[in-house]
Amino acid sequence: MTDIDYKGVTKFFERSLNTLPKPYQSGLSNHLSLTYFTVSGLDLLKRQDIIEKEKQNIIDFIYSRQILPSKTNPDVNREYCGFRGANFVGQPYCVNKSHFSVDGETPSTYDFPNLANTYCALMILRIAGDDFSSVNKKAIIDALKCRSQENGSFNSAPKSTESDVRFIFMACAISYMLNDWSAVDIEKTTQFIMDSLSYEFAFGQSPEQEAHGGSTYCAVNSLALMKKLHLILPFKDKFIRWLVNKQITGFCGRTNKDPDTCYSFWIGASLDAISSFNLIDFNLMKMFIQSAQHQVIGGIAKEPSNLPDILHTYMSLSALAIGGDENLMPLNPVLGITQRAAGKEWNDDLLNQLLKNE
Amino acid sequence: MTDYYTPFGEREEWNDVKPIEQNDGEHPICPIAYSEEFKDKMNYFRAILKSQEKSLRVIDLLNEIVEDNASNYTVWFYRREVLKAFEENKIDFDIEGEMEFLTDMSESDPKNYQVWNHRRFIFEHYFAHKDNGSEKEKEYLNNMLLSDSKNYHAWSHRQWLLKTFKQWSGELEYVDKLLSLDHRNNSAWNHRYFVLSNTLSFPFGKDIIDREIEYSLRSIKLSPNNESPWSYLRGLFKNQKISDYPELLVTLKELKAKYIGCSHVNSLIIDIYEEQSTKDSLEQALVLCKLLSSTVDQIHQKYWNYKHSSIEKQLLAIK
């Protein structure tokens, strides 16, 4: 079996760190997620040397995306704190590490943070070795309280009507990383997740929706972050069966769909959360990923003969890392960063939770 | 588009606006190589946000921006602000045109959360209470699902529409139609479950269970290895016991003899044996696990070995 071209994929991420080609402009408002795939991808590929070299630039760049409360009147933008995806509404470039916006400056009405970018910002800072000392944690948690919905779910951004398990996962990851759960009503949020369990014994994006690999990842790993994984136990085997049945060669995300490399991670990490990743056919999955790697560009596509992109490349590598691929650093799949970046305390706390209870 | 693009700076009607550049500092990480067009449009977007202009020409600008930046929440948010201002100031605006624009957008970019989100807002705000408003929206969804019958966004929008405006009639026939085109369409199966559990009492009564067993078996007979109807069949018994329907086990055993290579029938029989939880039933379940791991379902061999050991533990517990 020919192997993944690890050198090629490393070059792909090195190029991405320097420039993302034009098609990524459609992802402008979620630019921190693109940055996260790239930086965490290099970390997975054991290129901490590159991250170390760029460390200060990375950290400063991320802090330039932080939306801070007004010093004179913090209530005026309480709902708007966190990290924005990019400076595209005309903000000045400003690396402010003081916990408050520059004195006298009126925050822009259209300067929106969202949960995805806030979650990615915190992970990139962690990967780069920042200690969060310039993150205004209280402001992020206060804003997160404004995202929380009556039904236990969270919405994505100020004034947004999108709310489902994706944002629950991000809210949990943010709360976990900042070690402050005061914005999450754990009982209600857990109930929303359990209500999203479909008759197929896997999770949909919200109650009654079709079981879906991405939603299932968010649901199970939110439970892991909230230490509620035992709720899976009554239907654990049926849940595992849905997950392993998604393997065709690679994994599909829903019953009777075609395989797509990113579901190797969403499904693989869901299995890993309940210590059952070993139940898949790893080599078959690896062959599918390998067949979706572009020989010239080096990145990995969603399926063979498509153009590669950084999301599918990162998710594919993450899935291989769960399986212990020696070319990669071990992963903490609950958060989506390497175990090196997460650190011993978070790894000990989050990984193999069900085994520890047995 | 490149051939026809006129920069905003060369458009007379925009010469009162001073564009604002994006500032990413000296050392941007993962900078995007924006096209000149993209930069140009965004420079004018920034200027508009600053002046907070809410006019018809702003809608034109936003139309051009979402062509290559459809997932930008802020752009859509500002669009709603502009529409709100039109309403308040009684500025004439073609809202039907807005809906057509969204239909075009969803055809070219059918999986964009922001497009669907904006559509829901426009529908709720301007169309929901018009005559046949929700029927027309359903027709639109029928068209969308005709080109991709598994589009998660379209199904989510349909579920919302049905629940909010109580548009349940004709839905089961609609599912029949989709399944006759593709009986592997799991979204359609999920939809049948959704419609039944919202229009009937839940857990399902015996008459419904019997009818739905028939329904799934008809599809299973067309292709026994189709996971969807099996999953649906098992799901019918949510919050009740399959073993309360002993005649189903008899049928399944017949099908098992007929569909030798079908993992799903064996898998469901194992579920029933597990539920019965007697020494005899669990021992029979062990035999089936062996059969599945060794011949019928080798790709999931590791799962069946795991299941085997999990049933062995149950057996020890009752002995």
Contacts between the chains, C-beta under 8 A, distances in Angstrom:
chain1	res1	chain2	res2	distance
A	16	B	30	6.0
A	17	B	29	6.7
A	17	B	30	5.9
A	18	B	31	7.8
A	19	B	30	7.8
A	19	B	31	5.9
A	19	B	32	7.7
A	19	B	33	5.3
A	20	B	30	5.4
A	20	B	31	7.0
A	20	B	32	4.8
A	20	B	33	6.8
A	21	B	33	5.7
A	22	B	32	7.5
A	22	B	33	5.3
A	22	B	34	6.9
A	22	B	35	5.5
A	22	B	38	7.9
A	24	B	32	5.0
A	25	B	32	5.2
A	25	B	33	8.0
A	25	B	34	5.1
A	25	B	35	6.8
A	25	B	38	5.1
A	25	B	68	6.2
A	25	B	69	6.8
A	26	B	68	5.8
A	26	B	69	5.8
A	26	B	70	6.8
A	26	B	71	6.3
A	27	B	32	7.7
A	27	B	71	6.9
A	28	B	32	6.5
A	28	B	42	8.0
A	28	B	69	6.0
A	28	B	72	6.5
A	29	B	69	7.4
A	29	B	71	6.4
A	29	B	72	4.3
A	29	B	73	6.1
A	29	B	74	6.5
A	29	B	75	8.0
A	30	B	71	7.0
A	31	B	30	7.2
A	31	B	32	7.1
A	34	B	30	5.7
A	34	B	32	7.9
A	35	B	29	5.6
A	35	B	30	4.7
A	38	B	29	7.9
A	38	B	30	5.2
A	39	B	29	7.5
A	54	B	29	7.1
A	57	B	27	4.2
A	57	B	29	6.4
A	58	B	29	5.5
A	60	B	25	7.6
A	60	B	27	7.3
A	61	B	25	7.0
A	61	B	27	6.7
A	61	B	28	6.5
A	61	B	29	4.6
A	64	B	24	7.9
A	64	B	25	6.1
A	86	B	22	7.8
A	86	B	24	7.8
A	87	B	22	6.1
A	87	B	23	6.1
A	87	B	24	6.1
A	88	B	22	5.9
A	88	B	42	6.3
A	88	B	45	7.9
A	88	B	46	7.4
A	88	B	72	7.7
A	88	B	74	7.5
A	89	B	45	8.0
A	89	B	46	6.2
A	89	B	49	5.3
A	89	B	74	6.3
A	90	B	20	4.8
A	90	B	22	7.6
A	90	B	46	3.8
A	90	B	47	7.8
A	90	B	49	6.4
A	90	B	50	6.0
A	91	B	23	7.3
A	92	B	23	6.1
A	93	B	23	4.3
A	93	B	24	6.2
A	93	B	25	4.0
A	95	B	25	7.5
A	108	B	49	7.2
A	109	B	52	7.9
A	110	B	49	5.1
A	110	B	74	5.6
A	110	B	77	7.2
A	110	B	78	6.4
A	112	B	73	6.5
A	112	B	74	5.6
A	112	B	77	7.3
A	114	B	73	6.9
A	156	B	73	7.6
A	157	B	73	5.9
A	159	B	77	6.6
A	160	B	73	6.9
A	160	B	117	7.8
A	161	B	117	6.6
A	161	B	120	7.2
A	161	B	121	7.3
A	162	B	113	6.5
A	162	B	117	6.0
A	198	B	190	6.8
A	198	B	193	8.0
A	198	B	235	7.6
A	199	B	193	5.6
A	199	B	231	7.3
A	199	B	232	7.1
A	199	B	234	7.6
A	199	B	235	2.7
A	199	B	236	7.6
A	199	B	238	5.5
A	200	B	190	7.9
A	200	B	231	4.8
A	200	B	235	6.3
A	205	B	152	7.3
A	205	B	156	7.0
A	206	B	156	7.8
A	208	B	159	6.4
A	208	B	194	5.2
A	208	B	197	7.4
A	208	B	198	7.9
A	209	B	152	7.6
A	209	B	155	7.3
A	209	B	156	6.2
A	209	B	159	7.0
A	209	B	190	7.5
A	210	B	152	7.0
A	210	B	155	6.7
A	210	B	186	6.5
A	210	B	187	5.4
A	210	B	190	4.1
A	211	B	190	7.7
A	212	B	152	6.9
A	237	B	307	6.3
A	237	B	310	6.1
A	238	B	271	7.5
A	240	B	303	6.5
A	240	B	306	7.4
A	241	B	267	6.9
A	241	B	303	6.6
A	241	B	307	8.0
A	242	B	231	7.8
A	244	B	300	5.2
A	244	B	302	7.8
A	244	B	303	4.6
A	245	B	227	6.3
A	245	B	300	7.0
A	247	B	299	6.8
A	247	B	300	7.5
A	254	B	150	7.3
A	254	B	186	5.8
A	254	B	187	7.6
A	255	B	186	4.0
A	255	B	227	5.1
A	255	B	228	5.6
A	255	B	231	6.2
A	256	B	184	4.3
A	256	B	185	7.3
A	256	B	186	4.9
A	256	B	226	7.2
A	256	B	227	6.3
A	256	B	228	5.8
A	257	B	150	6.8
A	257	B	186	7.6
A	276	B	306	7.5
A	278	B	302	6.8
A	279	B	300	7.9
A	279	B	302	4.6
A	279	B	303	4.9
A	279	B	306	5.7
A	280	B	302	7.2
A	281	B	299	6.1
A	281	B	302	7.4
A	284	B	299	7.5
